[in-house]
Amino acid sequence: MNLEKSSFGTKAVHAGQDIDPITGSLLSPMYMTSTYCWDPPTRERYLSGDKDGIFTYGRSRNPTQNELQKKIAMLEGAENCLVTASGMAAISLAVMNAVHSGEHMIAYKTIYSGSFKLFTQIFEEMKIDVTFVDDISEETLRGALRENTKVIYAETVFNPTLGILDLEAFAGFAKANNLVSIVDSTFTTPYLLRPLEYGVDVVVHSTTKYINGHGDLIGGAIAGKFDYIDKIRSSTYQELGPVPSPFSCWLMLRGLKTLHLRMRQHCENAQAVAEWLEKQPKIEKVIYPGLKSHPEHALATKLFAGRGYGGMVSFVVKGGLEAATKMSDNVEIAKYCVSLGDCDTLIEQPPLMTHGMLAREVREAMGIDDGLVRLSVGIEDVNDIIESLQHALSLV
Ligand SMILES: *Cc1c(COP(=O)(O)O)cnc(C)c1O
């Protein structure tokens, strides 16, 4: 079977998986070890420069991780992939590989709060300048461009306001100006969107979310050109040391086998929830790319090619923070917590939780109202999710 030519779901199940040559085990064993012993022939081979298949120490790589990287690379259509201990580690390593002290980068303003803090507080200390832009029009980007600009960064879907990145324009600007384009595709996953196909250079993920999908680990991934990833692997990755445990890699391999099934259900449920919410008089506004009322509905339809519009729904409850809190506290099926992309429906209030550490002006500039609620729609039966929302809303 030529896996390269197979459809997405087949890749999700089979990619990266080899039958164990020693035992015949269908699934590869997990190697829970910190170090690997060399016999004299292995040592000779390693010293002669033939390092293929030789493991040394768990901070460099482990076999379970290799398998996971092959799977993610194939799903993203990437030459190479590196997985990390968290999404933030993936973002840090991917960006710091291309922009250094004394240089400059451009980032879209609405990004994950951890990324925002990295690009402001940490990068300020590292003397890396960052310009945040309000839109990615040619004119705006040209205005932000400097002689020493190296990187342009954005998320495929803006969090939590769910705007959609015009990937072609974004990648096109980067190519025309010799910048490395990096996108965080956590919300879309390779099931909905493969940014490299649009000319983006590097894709990063918090695999904590949909890629693993079961809420039982923290992880990240970087995918892109062979050399770009290899440079990270042999430098910052080694020395800063954000390696994922073999067990996390094993769980992610297991989670990825159902990525297409889970994403299909997340999308179907979220669409139904968004359409229902839009009809409720106590809801001021519903933001979901699958709704005709979404300003980038057409762009999302083009980019996601009919596969759906993702599992995240944001909405504003009439009556501001108090009403939003009352509602969020009473959606019985949903767990009130940060994070997203789990099988379970999760609910959170961006102004209090994920974006609570940002100054009010920054939040408002990102379009985060006090009454905003973000729902990560799970894969439960959708009638139960809607019933639960209806009950909570009746108490507002
Ligand atoms: C959660 C998240 C991150 C950070 O990932 P961690 O795995 O928590 O380090 C980055 N970007 C987005 C869009 C996220 O949702």
The ligand as an ORCA input file, in Angstrom:
! r2SCAN-3c Opt
* xyz 0 1
  C      -2.854     25.585     24.161
  C      -2.311     26.377     23.028
  C      -0.940     26.674     22.944
  C       0.041     26.272     24.032
  O       0.212     24.900     24.079
  P       0.658     24.070     25.383
  O       0.599     22.672     24.939
  O      -0.310     24.412     26.472
  O       2.039     24.534     25.739
  C      -0.501     27.373     21.848
  N      -1.344     27.775     20.877
  C      -2.669     27.522     20.937
  C      -3.545     27.995     19.825
  C      -3.191     26.813     22.010
  O      -4.506     26.585     22.067
*
